[in-house]
Amino acid sequence: MANQTEITILQIARKHFVQNGFAGARMQEIADEAGINKAMLHYYFRSKEKLYHAIVIETLGQIIPKLAAALKQEGSLWERIERVVNTYIDTLVDNPDIPFFIMSELSQKRERFVLELKQRAQYFPAIKGLLMQITQEIQAGNIKPIPPLHLILNIMGMTIFPFMAKPVFCTILDFPEQDFGELMEERKVVIVEFLKSALRVD
């Protein structure tokens, strides 16, 4: 279990890596913002590479187990979709820099990121279970035919993209950033109701 200093370092470092990339991030600047000296930073994380890797592990640890837990719970297709949407949005409201960090990681160190995902393969059957349930609902005539993978991508896009587009959205529409969290709370309902309207068979 990480102590508070370590947690603070990881939060600050992730912000620096998102803003400046791996090459541009400076250990001294991270230490200064964390309120510690550089020697203390190296005590917790011996190098910038090890710090970066720790952030990858911590970031995936914040998302994948929560998402898998939401998927594993029993219930109807709509109940499971609602839990997935709520889990994604709650996690990203609390950690709005996660999507930017993941995109940064994919652009800089894609192979390592994919390897980290593969090492968490024990969580993937939960997603396969949702895909199977979508297929069963289509075969039963309960929802309109849609390739299950596209439905998963639609759910991910509708939940994750708003956080990526937040700076543009707030600027163009002159929307207060402090109200964005409340907007995302409303979006939990909007997404599920939109999918029901689009997919339910009359």
C-alpha positions, 0 to 999 in steps of 0.5 A, spaced: 500 500 500 502 506 497 503 512 503 501 519 502 507 521 499 508 516 494 500 517 492 502 525 491 508 523 487 504 519 482 499 524 481 503 530 480 508 526 475 502 523 471 500 530 470 507 532 468 508 526 463 501 528 460 503 535 459 510 534 457 511 527 455 516 522 457 522 526 454 520 533 457 518 531 464 523 533 469 524 529 476 526 536 479 520 539 477 516 533 479 520 533 486 519 541 487 511 540 486 511 535 490 514 539 496 520 534 497 527 534 494 530 530 488 533 525 493 527 523 496 524 522 489 529 517 487 528 514 494 521 512 492 522 511 484 530 510 482 529 513 475 524 517 471 523 510 467 521 507 474 516 512 476 513 512 469 512 505 469 509 506 476 504 511 473 502 506 468 501 500 473 497 505 477 493 508 472 491 501 469 489 499 476 484 504 477 480 502 471 481 495 469 479 492 476 473 497 477 470 495 470 471 488 470 467 488 477 462 492 474 461 487 468 461 481 472 455 483 476 449 479 474 443 483 471 440 484 464 444 487 459 441 494 460 443 494 468 450 491 466 451 497 460 449 502 466 454 500 471 459 500 465 457 507 464 457 509 471 464 506 472 467 509 467 464 516 468 465 516 476 473 514 475 474 519 469 471 525 473 475 523 479 481 522 475 480 527 469 488 526 466 487 518 465 485 519 458 490 524 456 496 519 460 493 513 456 494 517 449 500 519 451 503 512 453 500 509 447 504 514 442 510 514 446 511 507 449 505 503 445 509 496 446 510 496 453 502 499 454 500 493 450 504 488 455 501 491 461 494 490 458 496 483 457 499 481 464 492 483 466 488 478 462 485 475 468 480 481 467 478 480 460 473 474 460 468 479 464 468 483 457 467 477 453 461 475 457 458 482 455 459 481 448 456 474 449 450 477 452 449 482 447 449 477 442 444 473 445 439 479 446 440 480 438 438 472 437 432 473 442 430 479 438 430 484 444 435 489 441 436 491 433 442 487 430 449 491 431 456 488 431 457 487 439 464 490 438 461 496 435 456 497 441 462 496 446 466 501 442 460 506 442 459 505 449 467 507 450 466 513 445 460 516 449 463 515 456 471 517 454 471 522 449 467 527 452 473 528 457 478 528 452 474 533 448 473 537 455 478 543 453 475 544 446 468 543 449 468 548 454 472 553 450 467 553 444 461 553 448 463 557 453 461 552 458 464 553 465 469 547 467 467 547 474 460 545 472 463 539 467 462 534 473 455 535 474 454 535 466 457 528 466 453 526 472 447 527 467 450 524 461 450 517 465 442 517 464 443 520 457 448 515 454 443 509 457 437 512 454 440 513 448 442 506 447 435 504 449 432 508 444 437 506 438 437 499 440 430 496 443 425 493 438 419 496 438 
